Amino acid sequence: MPTDHDIDADCWSDTILDDLVDWVEQAYPEEGCGLVLRDEETGEYRVLECDNLADKYHEMDPDQYPRTAREFYVIDPMEFVRAEDRGESVEVVFHSHADHDDYFSNEDVAAATLERDDKDEAWEASHPGVDYLVVSVREDEAQHATLYRFDGEGEHPFHAVLAIDIDGEDYTRESVE
């Protein structure tokens, strides 16, 4: 069942998108990642650039974390706690796909949901109410982004709600719902 929160246009301002796109382009050819936070008091949004810890996790345990930062991302879970301590809410988790489209992969689903004992068990979001933005970056240039929202339905519990075409510093936003 879809969540009922709307897409806030302020969250997708040119300033927020500029910050986010700059960060993921800098990370190329690895996946860039971070959070879009909202100040609980003022309602203002900001981008928090996060280090992609995938290489560190891969180095520590390559069996459990076979992918590197080239094709996977890991955000320090303490970033969520620190945001809350500062009076900010995590609105969006974002990451890029280097040289791939902006789809929500099976690995993305696994990272954004709690583990299930079997396929018939209901999906549960790791961070209820948080959306996920995937940005396609090719040859160190962001091209397109899609915002996904948890609905818990079917084999893939996320659906696209916003498409963003990126042409340099120009953005075209289109609701998918």
C-alpha positions, 0 to 999 in steps of 0.5 A: 500500500503506497504511503500518503506523503506528497512530493514536496517541490522544495525538496527538489529545488534546483539548489538541492538538485545541484548539490546532489548532482555535483556530489554523485558526479564527483564520485564517478566512476564509483557510486555516490550517496547521501541523504536529503534532510529536512530541518524539523523546525524550519522545514528547510531541506539540505543535502548531506554528502556521505562517504560510500563505505562499500569498499571498506565493507568489501575489504573487511568481509568480501564474502558478505559484501562482494560488491565494491563502491563501483556497483554498490553503496553503503551509508554509515547508519550513524548518519541517520542517528546524527540527523535525528539528534540535530533535529533533522529528518531523513526524507530521501536516501540517494545514490548513483548508478555508474554507467547504468540506468536509474532503476531500483535494483534488487540490491537496492531493495535488499538495502531498503527493506528488512530481511524476510524469512521467506518470499511470502512474508510481507515487506517492511521498509528499513526506514519507513517514510523515506524515499530513495532517489537513484541517479544515472551517471555516465562518463561523469555526467548525471543524466536522469534520476528517479525517485522511488517510494515504498509500497510493500506490494508484489515482488518489487516493493518500491514504485517510481513517483518522480522522474527528473531529466538532467541536462547540465544544470537544467532539470525537468521534473515529471510526476510518475504517479 
